[in-house]
């Protein structure tokens, strides 16, 4: 059913229109009346009108000015003008504003009925087109979101060797994740190292700035070349260039990439208040991406002298690149499930290879130790376990004694494997850090929660908590808190006598307008409308 608005300053003219046309036969469910432009505006603001039949000559604002207001408000309706004068200027202006038709008084009701019928056909066509467009946008948006998640999961699996990089496994993973690459593709990764922010940021602000960094990298680093910018599971930003022989695209040269990185670093400092460096890898096959990923992580870790710089992996001294450390993230699943014997065998193989390598240095030992720590942190945080609980007394910080020799490092590695696997084997099924934080938030919705408070409760770093929560829950920590507060506010609106302003204050929203906008985002109407509608129902 459609809604009709009749606008005329003469009441008998409106009565004539109401009785002279079979509005019900035209499927109008409601007919609204206005005797001047201001009344019409009030109705249009409160009700979705499909067709407006409007007199042009009215005191206090004519039909043309009303139509101009309709256009400014971007309202979707068809307008049919009525006038006593065949003035070309009126007709010209009405057509310019997009009116459906222009009829002279006295109105031929049959002609008006036919005109309204044609206008409704246009309304119906526009409505169908809008529905199709909205349906398409919804599906496309969902696909885009799912696609990005699939792509990021593929790269994380490859980085951390949760995907064993055999040709068959890579081909299957490419197909399952819908990656637009062939198995012959070569990848050049760039690690974007965030060195410092120009000002203190809270969790939400940091997430937004990292998002802005990735957007800028997509535009400035990749440019028109095939590739992807993403964040790995540890919060490190990467830009990946693709060179697929099956695509026919030109791959960028190193000097082009260096110029892009230099411009990107300058732009980040100037507009995003952030100091970054770019660590540029080599072109490698998909099977070798994990090795280069870890090498770039180590390269960033060891860079303590050069800031806001472009550094090439291929320009590193050969002795710094000769020793290929294992990708210890492949140990994470064994650690998590407490599979001690297999881990000790893998460790023995690693140290046997290191003893044969003449290029092993103290830097090599420190790099291995940090990679091992990173793996252990990842496993413990994934299970919601505080590192201090497993390794009390700061034993993990004793890097000097652990890396004074290859033998000392092997003994420390075996000891850490024993400790973690024993803890895991004795650990009862326990909820993750994210589950614990969710419960804490639910129990403290009326408190002025901060990221630092939640991190202290979970015994983990606040920045890591933000990344972990977003990864596991699918929403940011801030958005989850807001969503839970809006759910609670909804309950209070329905089942309590508390005023809306007091409900807003209970959740520390001193700006009532801001609270109202947040509530509308989740429930489609402001708090007063919501309470009124559902109380009536």
Secondary structure, DSSP 8 states (H G I E B T S, - for coil): -EEEEEE-S-HHHHHHHHHHS-TTTTTEEEEEEESSHHHHHHHHHHS--SEEEEES--TTS-HHHHHHHHHHTT---EEEEEESS--HHHHHHHHHTT-SEEEESS--HHHHHHHHHHHHHHHHHHHHHHHHHHHHHHHHHHHHHHHHHHHHHHHHHHHTTSS---HHHHHHHHHHTT-S--TT-EEEEEEEEEEEESS---HHHHHHHHHHHHHHHIIIIITTSSEEEEE-TTS-EEEEEEE-TTT------HHHHHHHHHHHHHHHHHHS-EEEEEEEEEEEEGGGHHHHHHHHHHHHHH--S--S-EEEGGGS-HHHHHS----GGGGHHHHHTT-HHHHHHHHHHHHHHHHH-TT--HHHHHHHHHHHHHHHHHHHHHTT--HHHHSGGGGGG-HHHHTSSHHHHHHHHHHHHHHHHHHHHH------HHHHHHHHHHHTTTS---HHHHHHHHTS-HHHHHHHHHHHHSS-HHHHHHHHHHHHHHHHHHH----HHHHHHHTT---HHHHHHHHHHHHSS-HHHHHHHHHH-
